[in-house]
Amino acid sequence: MDKLWPRQGSSPGVIAGATSQGVSESENAGNGVGVSLQSSSRDLAMPVVSGDGSGASSSSSRFGQFSEFLESNPIFTAGFGLMGLGAGLAVARQGVMRLGNLIYRQMLVDLEIPSKDKSYTWFLEWMSQYPNRNSRHLSIQTAVKQHDNGSITTKFELVPGPGKHLIRYKGAFMLIKRERSGRLMDLTSGTPFETITLTTLYRDRHLFNDLLTEAHTRAQSQQQGKTVIYSSFGPEWRPFGTPRRKRDLDSVILAEGVKERMLDDIKDFLNTSSWYYDRGIPYRRGYLLYGPPGSGKSSVIQALAGELDYNICILNLSEITLTDDRLNHLMNHIPERSILLLEDIDAAFNERKQSDDQGFMSGVTFSGLLNALDGVASADERLIFMTTNHPERLDPALIRPGRVDYKECIDNATEYQVRQMFLRFYEGHDAECELFVQKVIDLNSTVSTAQLQGLFVYNKNNPQGAIDMVPFLKQ
């Protein structure tokens, strides 16, 4: 058996042929059976598992040989080193990012202003005039203003464009990032949604409120003494053009006592909100002004808004894209201290003959308008003015009490109006005034206040010229 199994010190568990010649050995094992082994140069090493632990020792030796082979292979060593270096850098990068985010959260604070918020426009206007800024990417905002005399002026403002900007406000640095979404679009305007993010130190976070308050105050100062005209734009109200100078109530000359009665009625309504709520009456009031074209219906509404320091929201019911849901939404989200104006309401709906909800030249149904005016979902604290040139065309359901509470006829010029308008344009010319009034009476024809104003504007400083042109008022 000494030749059959490896001795201690030889390669454990391996029997290998030494030569190409066959070697045969036989030994009596005590049972008469001979064992013959042959090996050649083609024979492979054969592991033999021993019951005394020599197999485990063989596995350890093979692992050691494999390790020595890898250590002696420069390609593997370099690749393994690069892999370890990459893993280490990845772990370090994650650690740095987490540490940076932790420091960012602890030391910095962000304020996001979406483009749908009112503060968005206020902030852009404020920053366009702020001197201590560092902006390299600008956008332009063009404002066109038409004056009462017909002249038009254009004003350009350079506001921060998309990108990053740096300002210093009250000793603190602020990073301003304006981002524009390339995918999300405002369906009503076709413009992408935008956000402005303000970043500063956490200790200076109180400056956000100071900055926005300053921007709002500046926006309000630009509207001081002016009337803002809003128009519907999709589901919201937006300023239409630049704010207009408030119209003096004395500049609108109506029949004697008309505008005074309306003003007193509105003031009484605004001062008695608790009276309405205590009695469970909806706190809203509707006014209908009717009369021929050019009699001053729209002018007196603008003058009343200026007197009350209110703005005006104009809603065109003839707009094809206006639906019942959108109408209800707009009428329930009117800006504060605003008058809702429905001009030429007779053009939006004819006198109902076909159906209760049959609209005319509009996507709004008649029942949708009635529900928006005084339905369950209609809003309180609301002033509504309607105008029409043809009151006879209005359906009785539209102008019943609760929807229209005050009706006033704004008619063509009376003798009182002719005299007052002449003296307003030509102050101190009393003799010429009486001559002018008599010539207008002799026309034996109705004359609108718009015609008289056009005549006076044409003859700004020439009262005699206005007198001579009276016959043209009849044409």
C-alpha positions as CSV (number, residue, x, y, z in Angstrom):
1,M,0.0,0.0,0.0
2,D,3.0,2.3,0.3
3,K,3.2,2.6,-3.5
4,L,-0.5,2.9,-3.9
5,W,-1.2,5.9,-1.6
6,P,1.0,8.9,-1.3
7,R,3.3,9.1,1.6
8,Q,3.3,11.9,4.1
9,G,5.2,14.8,2.5
10,S,4.2,14.0,-1.0
11,S,1.5,15.8,-2.9
12,P,-1.6,14.9,-1.0
13,G,-4.4,13.1,-2.7
14,V,-2.8,13.0,-6.2
15,I,-1.5,10.0,-8.1
16,A,0.3,10.9,-11.4
17,G,2.0,8.8,-14.0
18,A,5.7,9.6,-14.4
19,T,6.5,8.0,-17.8
20,S,4.7,7.0,-20.9
21,Q,5.4,3.4,-20.1
22,G,2.8,1.5,-18.2
23,V,3.6,0.6,-14.6
24,S,1.8,-2.3,-13.0
25,E,2.0,-3.3,-9.5
26,S,0.2,-5.9,-7.7
27,E,0.0,-6.6,-4.1
28,N,-1.9,-9.1,-2.1
29,A,-4.3,-7.2,0.1
30,G,-5.0,-10.2,2.2
31,N,-8.1,-11.2,0.2
32,G,-6.4,-12.5,-2.9
33,V,-7.4,-9.5,-5.1
34,G,-4.8,-7.7,-7.0
35,V,-5.0,-4.0,-7.9
36,S,-3.3,-2.7,-11.0
37,L,-2.8,1.0,-11.8
38,Q,-1.6,2.3,-15.1
39,S,-0.8,5.9,-15.9
40,S,0.4,7.7,-18.9
41,S,1.4,11.2,-19.8
42,R,-2.2,11.9,-20.8
43,D,-3.6,11.1,-17.4
44,L,-4.9,14.0,-15.4
45,A,-4.3,14.5,-11.7
46,M,-7.0,12.7,-9.7
47,P,-8.1,14.0,-6.3
48,V,-8.5,11.4,-3.7
49,V,-10.6,12.2,-0.7
50,S,-9.2,10.9,2.5
51,G,-11.1,10.4,5.6
52,D,-8.4,11.9,7.7
53,G,-8.9,15.6,6.5
54,S,-6.3,15.5,3.7
55,G,-9.2,16.7,1.2
56,A,-9.7,20.0,3.0
57,S,-5.9,20.5,3.0
58,S,-6.0,19.9,-0.8
59,S,-8.7,22.6,-1.3
60,S,-6.7,25.1,0.7
61,S,-3.7,24.5,-1.4
62,R,-5.6,25.0,-4.6
63,F,-7.0,28.3,-3.3
64,G,-3.5,29.4,-2.3
65,Q,-2.2,28.6,-5.8
66,F,-5.1,30.5,-7.4
67,S,-4.4,33.5,-5.1
68,E,-0.7,33.4,-6.1
69,F,-1.7,33.3,-9.8
70,L,-4.0,36.3,-9.4
71,E,-1.3,38.2,-7.5
72,S,1.2,37.5,-10.1
73,N,-1.2,38.7,-12.9
74,P,-0.6,42.5,-13.4
75,I,-3.8,42.9,-15.5
76,F,-6.0,41.6,-12.9
77,T,-4.3,43.5,-10.2
78,A,-4.8,46.8,-12.1
79,G,-8.4,46.0,-12.9
80,F,-9.2,45.1,-9.3
81,G,-7.5,48.3,-8.1
82,L,-9.5,50.4,-10.5
83,M,-12.7,48.7,-9.4
84,G,-12.0,49.3,-5.8
85,L,-11.1,52.9,-6.5
86,G,-14.4,53.4,-8.4
87,A,-16.4,51.9,-5.6
88,G,-14.6,54.1,-3.1
89,L,-15.3,57.2,-5.2
90,A,-18.9,56.3,-5.6
91,V,-19.3,55.9,-1.9
92,A,-17.5,59.1,-1.2
93,R,-19.6,60.9,-3.8
94,Q,-22.8,59.7,-2.1
95,G,-21.5,60.8,1.2
96,V,-20.5,64.3,-0.1
97,M,-24.0,64.7,-1.7
98,R,-25.7,63.7,1.5
99,L,-23.5,66.0,3.5
100,G,-24.2,68.8,1.1
101,N,-27.9,68.3,1.2
102,L,-27.8,68.2,5.0
103,I,-25.8,71.5,5.1
104,Y,-28.2,73.0,2.5
105,R,-31.3,72.1,4.5
106,Q,-29.7,73.4,7.7
107,M,-28.2,76.7,6.3
108,L,-30.3,77.7,3.3
109,V,-34.0,78.2,2.7
110,D,-35.9,78.4,-0.6
111,L,-39.1,80.2,-1.6
112,E,-40.9,79.2,-4.7
113,I,-43.3,81.6,-6.6
114,P,-45.3,79.9,-9.4
115,S,-46.4,81.9,-12.4
116,K,-50.1,81.4,-11.5
117,D,-49.6,83.4,-8.3
118,K,-50.2,87.2,-8.2
119,S,-46.8,87.7,-6.5
120,Y,-45.1,86.4,-9.6
121,T,-45.9,89.6,-11.7
122,W,-45.3,91.8,-8.7
123,F,-41.8,90.4,-8.2
124,L,-40.8,90.6,-11.8
125,E,-41.8,94.3,-11.9
126,W,-40.0,95.0,-8.7
127,M,-36.8,93.3,-9.8
128,S,-36.9,95.1,-13.2
129,Q,-36.4,98.3,-11.2
130,Y,-34.1,97.0,-8.5
131,P,-30.6,98.5,-8.8
132,N,-28.5,96.0,-6.8
133,R,-28.8,93.0,-9.1
134,N,-26.5,90.9,-11.3
135,S,-28.4,89.7,-14.3
136,R,-26.9,88.4,-17.6
137,H,-30.0,87.0,-19.1
138,L,-33.0,89.4,-19.6
139,S,-36.5,89.3,-21.0
140,I,-38.5,92.2,-22.3
141,Q,-42.0,93.3,-21.3
142,T,-43.7,95.8,-23.6
143,A,-46.5,98.0,-22.3
144,V,-48.7,100.0,-24.7
145,K,-50.7,102.8,-23.3
146,Q,-53.4,104.8,-25.2
147,H,-54.2,108.2,-23.9
148,D,-57.5,110.0,-23.9
149,N,-56.4,112.2,-26.8
150,G,-55.7,109.1,-28.9
151,S,-51.9,109.1,-28.7
152,I,-50.1,105.9,-27.9
153,T,-46.9,105.5,-25.9
154,T,-44.8,102.4,-25.6
155,K,-42.8,101.4,-22.6
156,F,-40.2,98.7,-22.4
157,E,-39.1,96.9,-19.2
158,L,-36.2,94.5,-18.9
159,V,-37.0,91.8,-16.5
160,P,-34.9,88.8,-15.4
161,G,-35.0,86.0,-18.0
162,P,-34.9,82.3,-17.4
163,G,-31.7,81.4,-15.5
164,K,-29.9,82.3,-12.3
165,H,-29.5,85.9,-11.0
166,L,-27.9,87.3,-7.9
167,I,-29.1,90.2,-5.9
168,R,-28.2,91.8,-2.6
169,Y,-31.2,92.8,-0.5
170,K,-30.8,94.6,2.8
171,G,-27.2,93.2,3.2
172,A,-28.1,89.6,2.4
173,F,-27.3,87.8,-0.9
174,M,-30.2,86.1,-2.6
175,L,-30.0,83.6,-5.5
176,I,-32.9,84.0,-7.9
177,K,-33.6,81.1,-10.3
178,R,-36.3,81.5,-13.0
179,E,-37.2,78.2,-14.6
180,R,-39.5,77.6,-17.5
181,S,-41.2,74.2,-18.0
182,G,-40.8,72.9,-21.5
183,R,-43.6,70.4,-21.2
184,L,-46.3,71.9,-19.0
185,M,-48.2,74.6,-20.9
186,D,-51.0,77.1,-19.9
187,L,-53.8,76.1,-22.2
188,T,-55.5,79.4,-22.0
189,S,-52.4,81.5,-23.0
190,G,-50.2,78.9,-24.8
191,T,-47.3,79.9,-22.6
192,P,-45.2,77.5,-20.5
193,F,-45.5,77.5,-16.8
194,E,-42.7,79.2,-14.9
195,T,-41.4,79.3,-11.4
196,I,-39.1,81.7,-9.6
197,T,-37.1,80.3,-6.6
198,L,-35.5,82.6,-4.1
199,T,-32.6,81.1,-2.0
200,T,-30.9,82.7,0.9
201,L,-29.4,81.9,4.3
202,Y,-31.8,80.4,6.8
203,R,-31.1,83.3,9.2
204,D,-32.3,85.8,6.6
205,R,-35.6,84.0,5.7
206,H,-37.6,87.0,7.2
207,L,-36.4,89.0,4.2
208,F,-38.7,87.1,1.9
209,N,-41.7,88.7,3.5
210,D,-40.1,92.1,3.4
211,L,-39.3,91.7,-0.3
212,L,-42.7,90.6,-1.4
213,T,-44.4,93.3,0.7
214,E,-42.2,95.9,-1.0
215,A,-43.1,94.4,-4.4
216,H,-46.8,94.5,-3.6
217,T,-46.6,98.0,-2.3
218,R,-44.9,99.1,-5.5
219,A,-47.5,97.5,-7.6
220,Q,-50.3,99.1,-5.6
221,S,-48.6,102.5,-5.9
222,Q,-48.7,102.2,-9.7
223,Q,-52.5,101.7,-9.4
224,Q,-53.0,104.5,-6.9
225,G,-55.6,106.8,-8.2
226,K,-56.4,104.5,-11.2
227,T,-59.0,102.0,-12.2
228,V,-57.9,98.5,-13.2
229,I,-59.9,96.9,-16.0
230,Y,-60.0,93.1,-15.8
231,S,-61.0,90.8,-18.6
232,S,-61.6,87.1,-18.5
233,F,-58.7,85.0,-19.7
234,G,-59.5,81.3,-19.5
235,P,-60.6,80.5,-16.0
236,E,-59.2,83.6,-14.4
237,W,-59.3,87.4,-14.5
238,R,-56.3,89.3,-15.8
239,P,-55.6,93.1,-16.1
240,F,-56.5,94.4,-19.5
241,G,-54.0,97.0,-20.6
242,T,-52.5,99.5,-18.1
243,P,-54.5,100.9,-15.2
244,R,-56.6,103.9,-16.2
245,R,-56.8,107.2,-14.4
246,K,-59.9,107.3,-12.3
247,R,-62.7,109.2,-14.0
248,D,-64.2,112.1,-12.0
249,L,-67.9,111.6,-11.3
250,D,-68.5,115.2,-12.2
251,S,-67.1,114.6,-15.7
252,V,-70.2,112.5,-16.5
253,I,-73.2,114.7,-16.9
254,L,-76.5,112.8,-16.8
255,A,-80.1,113.9,-16.3
256,E,-80.4,115.8,-13.0
257,G,-80.1,113.6,-9.9
258,V,-79.5,110.3,-11.8
259,K,-75.9,109.6,-10.8
260,E,-76.4,110.9,-7.3
261,R,-79.3,108.4,-6.7
262,M,-77.2,105.5,-8.0
263,L,-74.2,106.5,-5.9
264,D,-76.3,106.7,-2.7
265,D,-77.9,103.3,-3.4
266,I,-74.5,101.6,-3.9
267,K,-73.0,103.2,-0.7
268,D,-76.1,102.1,1.2
269,F,-75.6,98.5,-0.1
270,L,-71.9,98.4,0.8
271,N,-72.6,99.7,4.3
272,T,-75.4,97.3,5.3
273,S,-73.8,93.8,4.8
274,S,-74.9,92.7,8.4
275,W,-78.5,93.7,7.6
276,Y,-78.5,91.3,4.7
277,Y,-76.8,88.5,6.6
278,D,-79.1,88.8,9.7
279,R,-82.2,88.4,7.5
280,G,-80.8,85.6,5.3
281,I,-80.9,87.7,2.2
282,P,-78.1,87.1,-0.4
283,Y,-75.7,90.0,-0.2
284,R,-75.5,91.1,-3.8
285,R,-77.1,93.8,-5.9
286,G,-77.8,94.1,-9.6
287,Y,-78.2,97.2,-11.7
288,L,-79.6,97.6,-15.2
289,L,-78.7,100.7,-17.2
290,Y,-80.7,101.0,-20.5
291,G,-81.0,103.6,-23.1
292,P,-79.8,104.6,-26.6
293,P,-76.2,104.2,-27.7
294,G,-73.9,107.0,-26.7
295,S,-75.9,108.2,-23.8
296,G,-73.2,107.5,-21.1
297,K,-74.0,104.1,-19.7
298,S,-70.5,102.8,-19.7
299,S,-69.0,106.2,-18.7
300,V,-71.1,106.5,-15.5
301,I,-70.1,102.9,-14.5
302,Q,-66.5,103.9,-14.8
303,A,-67.0,107.1,-12.9
304,L,-68.9,105.3,-10.1
305,A,-66.0,102.7,-9.9
306,G,-63.5,105.6,-9.5
307,E,-65.6,107.3,-6.9
308,L,-65.9,104.1,-4.8
309,D,-62.2,103.1,-5.5
310,Y,-63.4,99.9,-7.2
311,N,-62.1,98.1,-10.3
312,I,-64.1,96.8,-13.2
313,C,-64.4,93.2,-14.5
314,I,-65.8,93.1,-18.0
315,L,-67.4,89.8,-19.1
316,N,-68.4,89.3,-22.7
317,L,-71.3,86.8,-22.8
318,S,-71.1,86.6,-26.5
319,E,-67.7,84.8,-26.4
320,I,-68.1,81.5,-28.1
321,T,-65.6,79.7,-25.8
322,L,-67.5,80.8,-22.7
323,T,-69.3,77.9,-21.1
324,D,-71.7,77.6,-18.2
325,D,-69.0,76.2,-15.9
326,R,-66.5,78.8,-16.8
327,L,-69.1,81.6,-16.4
328,N,-70.0,80.3,-12.9
329,H,-66.3,80.0,-12.0
330,L,-65.5,83.6,-13.2
331,M,-68.5,85.1,-11.4
332,N,-67.5,83.4,-8.2
333,H,-63.9,84.5,-8.3
334,I,-64.1,88.2,-9.0
335,P,-61.2,90.2,-7.6
336,E,-61.9,92.1,-4.4
337,R,-63.5,95.6,-4.7
338,S,-64.5,95.1,-8.2
339,I,-67.7,95.7,-10.2
340,L,-68.8,93.0,-12.6
341,L,-69.9,94.5,-15.9
342,L,-72.1,92.7,-18.5
343,E,-72.2,95.0,-21.4
344,D,-74.9,94.8,-24.2
345,I,-76.5,91.8,-22.5
346,D,-79.3,91.9,-25.1
347,A,-76.7,90.9,-27.8
348,A,-75.9,87.7,-25.9
349,F,-79.4,86.4,-25.5
350,N,-82.5,87.0,-27.4
351,E,-86.0,86.9,-25.9
352,R,-86.5,83.2,-25.2
353,K,-89.0,81.6,-27.6
354,Q,-87.5,78.2,-28.5
355,S,-86.2,76.8,-25.2
356,D,-85.5,77.8,-21.6
357,D,-81.7,77.4,-22.2
358,Q,-81.5,78.4,-25.8
359,G,-78.5,80.8,-26.1
360,F,-77.8,83.1,-29.0
361,M,-74.3,83.7,-30.4
362,S,-72.8,82.2,-27.2
363,G,-71.6,79.0,-25.7
364,V,-73.4,80.0,-22.5
365,T,-77.0,78.8,-22.0
366,F,-79.7,81.0,-20.6
367,S,-80.3,78.8,-17.6
368,G,-76.5,78.8,-17.0
369,L,-76.5,82.6,-16.8
370,L,-79.5,82.7,-14.4
371,N,-77.9,80.1,-12.1
372,A,-74.6,82.1,-12.1
373,L,-76.5,85.3,-11.1
374,D,-78.5,83.9,-8.2
375,G,-78.2,80.1,-8.1
376,V,-77.1,78.0,-5.1
377,A,-73.5,78.3,-6.1
378,S,-73.6,82.1,-6.8
379,A,-71.3,84.3,-4.8
380,D,-72.2,87.0,-2.3
381,E,-70.7,90.5,-1.8
382,R,-71.1,91.3,-5.5
383,L,-72.0,94.3,-7.5
384,I,-73.3,93.6,-11.0
385,F,-74.0,96.1,-13.7
386,M,-75.8,95.2,-17.0
387,T,-76.2,97.5,-19.9
388,T,-78.5,97.3,-22.9
389,N,-79.7,99.4,-25.8
390,H,-82.9,97.4,-26.1
391,P,-84.5,96.5,-22.8
392,E,-87.6,95.2,-24.6
393,R,-85.5,92.3,-25.8
394,L,-84.6,91.1,-22.4
395,D,-86.4,88.1,-20.9
396,P,-88.4,88.9,-17.8
397,A,-86.7,86.1,-15.9
398,L,-83.4,87.9,-16.4
399,I,-84.4,91.2,-15.0
400,R,-86.7,90.1,-12.2
401,P,-86.0,91.4,-8.6
402,G,-83.1,89.4,-7.0
403,R,-81.2,89.5,-10.3
404,V,-81.8,93.1,-11.2
405,D,-82.7,95.3,-8.2
406,Y,-82.2,98.8,-9.6
407,K,-83.1,100.0,-13.1
408,E,-82.2,103.3,-14.6
409,C,-82.8,104.8,-18.0
410,I,-79.8,106.7,-19.4
411,D,-81.5,108.7,-22.2
412,N,-80.4,111.2,-24.8
413,A,-79.3,114.6,-23.7
414,T,-81.8,116.9,-22.0
415,E,-81.7,120.6,-21.9
416,Y,-80.0,120.4,-18.5
417,Q,-77.3,118.1,-19.8
418,V,-76.6,120.3,-22.9
419,R,-76.1,123.4,-20.7
420,Q,-73.9,121.7,-18.2
421,M,-71.7,120.1,-20.8
422,F,-71.2,123.4,-22.7
423,L,-70.2,125.2,-19.5
424,R,-67.8,122.3,-18.6
425,F,-65.9,122.7,-21.9
426,Y,-66.2,126.5,-22.1
427,E,-66.2,127.8,-18.6
428,G,-67.4,131.4,-18.2
429,H,-69.1,131.6,-21.6
430,D,-72.6,131.9,-20.2
431,A,-74.0,134.0,-23.1
432,E,-72.7,131.6,-25.7
433,C,-74.1,128.8,-23.7
434,E,-77.6,130.0,-23.9
435,L,-77.3,130.6,-27.6
436,F,-76.0,127.0,-28.0
437,V,-78.8,125.5,-26.0
438,Q,-81.4,127.3,-28.0
439,K,-80.0,126.2,-31.3
440,V,-80.0,122.6,-30.1
441,I,-83.6,122.9,-29.0
442,D,-84.5,124.3,-32.4
443,L,-83.1,121.2,-34.1
444,N,-86.2,119.4,-32.8
445,S,-84.2,116.2,-32.8
446,T,-82.7,113.9,-30.2
447,V,-79.0,114.4,-29.6
448,S,-76.8,112.0,-27.6
449,T,-74.2,113.1,-25.1
450,A,-71.6,111.3,-27.2
451,Q,-72.5,113.6,-30.2
452,L,-72.2,116.7,-28.0
453,Q,-68.8,115.6,-26.6
454,G,-67.5,115.0,-30.1
455,L,-68.5,118.5,-31.2
456,F,-66.8,120.1,-28.2
457,V,-63.6,118.1,-28.6
458,Y,-63.5,119.2,-32.2
459,N,-63.8,122.9,-31.1
460,K,-61.7,122.7,-27.9
461,N,-61.1,126.4,-27.5
462,N,-63.7,127.8,-29.9
463,P,-67.2,128.1,-28.4
464,Q,-68.4,130.0,-31.4
465,G,-67.3,127.2,-33.7
466,A,-69.3,124.8,-31.6
467,I,-72.4,127.0,-32.0
468,D,-71.9,127.2,-35.8
469,M,-71.7,123.4,-36.0
470,V,-75.0,122.6,-34.2
471,P,-76.8,121.9,-37.5
472,F,-74.5,119.0,-38.1
473,L,-75.8,117.3,-35.0
474,K,-79.0,116.5,-36.9
475,Q,-77.2,114.5,-39.6
